[in-house]
Amino acid sequence: MKGKVSKMMIEDWEIGALYWNCLQRANGDEAIAVQKVREKYWESFVKNENVDLTIVLGTTLQHHNKRAPNPYVIISVVPTPHEPQMSLL
């Protein structure tokens, strides 16, 4: 992988709700719940060629006051369905 790799916190309520539902189904096992959330996002958005994934970034006052090296957080993840373009040739 080229470039700089970084991790960002996700503040999106939908992923939080997905996590809590997965945690309940996993009988409180956090590792299983996190794995299920990752699988859901990977299968539904990353591997799906018919979906573009838009990530909306924002900042919080809390991070600006601390002069954090990366004050940005993911405030929303928006899957946008699309139809693949037909071949031009």
Number of C-alpha atoms within 10 A of each C-alpha: 4 4 5 5 6 6 7 11 9 18 15 15 12 12 15 13 11 16 19 17 14 20 19 13 13 15 10 13 12 15 10 15 21 17 12 18 18 13 13 13 14 12 10 15 20 15 10 13 12 15 17 14 15 12 14 14 15 12 13 11 9 10 14 13 9 9 10 10 8 12 17 17 19 15 17 17 18 14 16 11 13 10 8 9 6 6 5 4 3
